[in-house]
């Protein structure tokens, strides 16, 4: 255990609080992921059972992604100023309630239409109801990351941030991997091998995750700590200058406009985030459908492959964070240049190789390479803007992320439907990964951090 303070008692309390914060925020954000990514596994059921088209589902993904990005940005600004535990718990509670409502979408449509609508009108109304619920869920999903980012920036010193923030970022892959397997199995239930296999099971993709969300809500309320200062501890070493600037004799605290919105590197990071999440959306949002239609896997097999993709991302995140701190001096964009190039190569291999172990391994390699940059952009934003603007800076670049998710979700669905297959969407997304490498190259000379500047 590295000694951060001269007082041994304070040192022990700080390290215990730091790891408790990491553990609880990992669990908390994993629960948000459960209640967001389950929609992707329900989509084949919504299409098959209810007649909702890929284009309609793409519209849901587009609108939801835009709303999520805006929400993450707005809540990032709010999250820097409010109690982290309360914000996270409110978000979990609303998302769990919305997931319960998802499962009752057909009943909601019957109530609205009185049960007398024709088939086409019913499908349209159903798409509107699903879209409305999805947008509402996505808005409150945006309350999950900002309180976590705030706590991480307040508990972890700059020289450890890439490594430990990437430990936290495993919550994305843990959540995505577990929900992939659970929902993949759920969608395969029923009379195996019959026409009724999986019919109606999409509802349980939502209800099962809502149950876990309510249980986790209680855990978060009881165990999630506040900032070190709220716990009666001194601020994290290495970041005291951010607070000292506000005190006598120091320069005034920089405005959010100067520190974030007019920072050229933050805009470049936003463009990087756009490309990363456009690539990730192909697998995270359309992956279950793509694997079943193009690679001819069952729903359970598709869930296993997506789980492997996510868990490969965990290894990629942890290794990229360690490499950034150990060999790149905290300059994460330099590591990301190589990882984005490899993501494009492996995505092309995934499509080119025949269905089987080699194709699955190539997709896992995409996850390994992609999740490092996905995590490191948040590290770079926090280091460049400082802990007092952690939520705002990450929220701002996340706005770009989910514009990328929205456009990718809509474009991939539309291209797959119009071309009758997934070849064009996959190659378009591979080109997007190559563009991400170029954006990261523009940040090659960026400073490691601005603490103390």
C-alpha positions, 0 to 999 in steps of 0.5 A: 500500500503506497503511503499518501499521508504522513499520518498512518491512521489517515493513510489507512482510512484513505486507502480503505475509503478509496477501494470502497469507493471503487468497489461500490461505484463499479457495482453501481455503474454495472447496474446502470449498464444492466438496465441499458444494454438489455434493450439490445438483446430484447430487440430480436424479440421485439422485431419477431414477436411485435413486428417492430422493424429494424428502422424503427429500432434504429430510430429508438437508438438514435433518439436515445443516444442523443438524449443520453449524451445530452443528459450525461453532459448536463448531469456532469455539470450538475454532478460536480455540485451535488451529493454523488450518492443521492444522484446515483440512487435517484438515477437507479430508481427511475431506470428500474421503474422504466425497465418494469414499464418496458415489459408492459409496453403491449399492455400500455398500447392496448390501454392507449388504443382501447384495443381497437387499432389495426395491425399497422397502427398498433405497431406504430403506436408500440414503436412510439411507446418503446421509443418514449420509454427508451428515451426516458431510460436514457435520460436517467442513465445519464445520472450514472457516470457523473457521480462516479467520475466526481468520486474517482477524481476526488479519491485518486491522485493524478499519477494513479488515475489511468490505472485505477480509473481503468479498473473502474471502467471494467464496470462497462464490460462487466455489466455488458458481459453479464447482461449479454449472457443472462439476456441471451439465455433468457431469449433462448428459453421456451420450447427449445427448437419449436416456433415458440422458442423465445416468444415473449421472453423479451419482457424478462430481459427488462424485468430481471434487470429491474429486480437487480436494479432495485436490490442494488439501489439499497446497497448503494444507499447504504455503502457508497461513500462521499468525497474524502472531505465528506468522510472527514479526510484531507483532499487527495495528494497532488490536487490541492492546488485546485482548491488553493486557487480559490483561497487567499493569495491564489489566482481565481478558479478558472471558469468552466468555459476556459477550463473545458469548453474552449480547450482545444484538446477537449474538443479533439477528445470529443471527436475521438469519443465519437469514433470509439462509440460509433464502433462500439455501438455496432457490437453493443447495440446491433451485435446480437442481431448481427451475430444471429443473422450474419454469423447464424448463431443462436441467441444464447451463442450470440450472448456468449460471444458478446460476453467474451467481447466485453470481458476481452475489453476488461483486459484491454482496459486494465493493460492500457491503463497500466501501459499509459502510467508505466510507459507513456508518462500518463499521455493516454492519446499515444496509446490510443493511436495504436489501439484504434488502428488495431480495432479497425484491422480486427473488425475487418478480420471478424467480417472476413473470416467464416463463422467460428472460433477465429471470427469470434476471436477477432471480435474479442480482439476488437473489444480488447483494443477498443475499450482501452481508448474508451476508458482513457478518453475520460482519464485524459479529460480529467487530467487536462481539466482537473478534479473540479471539472471532472464531471463537466469535462467527461460529460462534454466529451460524452456528448460526442460519444452518444452522438456517435452511438446515435448515428451509428445505431441509426445508420447501421440499422438502416443500411442493414435493412436497405442492403439486406445484410451486414457487410456494408455497416461493418466496413463503414464502422471499420473505416470509422475506427481508422478515423479515430486513430487520426483524431488521436494523432492530433493529441500526440503532443498533449500534456499529461495533466494540468494539475498545479498549472 
